Amino acid sequence: MRSKRSLMRGLRLIGGRVYPLRLDYFKFKEKTAAISLQWKPPHGTQEPVPARNLSTGSVTPTMVITTPFPPDDSSVGYERGVAVSKAWDDAATQTAVEVANYVIQHLDRLSDSKSTDTNRAGKVEAFCSEFVTTAFRRPLSEAQKRLFVSAHFKKAGKAEDAIKRVVLLTLKSPRFLYLGLEDAKPDEFVVAERLSFGLWDSLPDRELIQAAAAGRLHTREQVVQQADRMLGDPRARAKVQYFLHHWLQMDHVENLSKDDKLYPGFTPEIIGDLRTSLDVFLEDAVWNGPSDYRQLLLADYLYVNDRLAKFYGVETNTADDFVKVEFDPKQRSGVVTHPYLLAAFSYQKSTSPIHRGVFLTRNIVGRALKPPPMAMTFKDEAFAPDLTMREKVAELTRSQACQTCHSVINPLGFSLEHYDAVGRFRTSEGDRPIDSVSNYTTDEGETIRLTGARDLAQFAAGSEQAQNAFIEQLFNQIVKQPMLAYGPNVLNHLRQSFVESGFNVKKLLVDIVTTSALHGLEKS
């Protein structure tokens, strides 16, 4: 009988980065042997690492920081560091110590030298100079070279001590920790910095710095060319995925479990598969083909694996990986009807037109909602058992005070009543036919008749208000600044370009990061 052995280790990695993985495996006296490389991704369950997440190419070793940082403030709708707390400063110091120790341990590789080399000291000092230059995102002045590098090597003592001082001083310097500290007007190194942090959340690469040094980041065409190149980096995809998760409130989903008797088979594995299904759909819609924003709302297909196909009654010949399956357009419409989101905005035993309606109002249609005048808890047992969920919600929110917001929320939420609490399409609730027809009134007072999810998606896809909300949310997540800080005409400019491009999300992304990167430089 073959024995099983598991080796496990927890490690938090930053998304969108490529990490080298070496797996050594051998058998001793066994006639046969097998091995499975598994992981437990965020919001998922333990599973073999999918082939789509692996590559045979070689990559540079990457240091993984283990020091935890306190969360950034997200009260304005996007995360940004608005204060320097003691906890954050302590974490920055501990991280600097981590990096210093790593540099000492890997000094031969980093400095391209050995301890026995006659030119060891020169190569180590050259590495330190490059380290500081990279951290500061621009060439060093002679005074900075003396302060941050050469002064430490002139002191008596071990070279390792000098290296540690260089690393600690650099990583605790405001020039590394904060953006936009230069006193002078923005220059092309600032443009490179804005590009890299906008698209990658990281330092400029060598090509960006070289372009800045050569004066090739001064015009809009030059910046667009660099931004287009940078979209090919996995870090750009990770940044866009982060935005899409925020847009769809996937980062707030904690518990999707449902009543076992009403929804048997809706297991943690199904939930993990649904999240992957949505991620694969988003990846395909944005990065393949025309990158059309409208298809995020109108696409009539889902990505399913064998487990999802069986649970949702989909006929397909697939193994473990995800394949595209087309549906009747009346039954599936992009993210609006994706089962993961439908399940996320539902109760354990039933749908929730209110939760779905609030999500659609704020995130898909782009309308603001005031906080409710009073908190109300939905109690299913308080209603007659023969009422549909739509009738229960209508009764609960019929007061004039509630209708101030629910006259907007309810019609949108009711349009999704053809989908149960796990996102399966249905035509009845108990023995009552589904009623998904409603009248939605826009901010301009126009009445839109919605007969279901497809009507809702088509309305949102063509709505200037919804498109503007998408543009502004993407701008905020990429730039980490309010759009108005860049001028009153930025939204109009971005929207015009968005429309002219056929609502191309990748081109919108390039337009946003280019606009922010050149802010203050074009005028000067």
Summary of the structure (lengths in Angstrom):
residues: 524
radius of gyration: 27.0
end to end distance: 75.7
largest distance: 88.2
contacts: 1472
relative contact order: 0.08
helix: 49%
strand: 6%
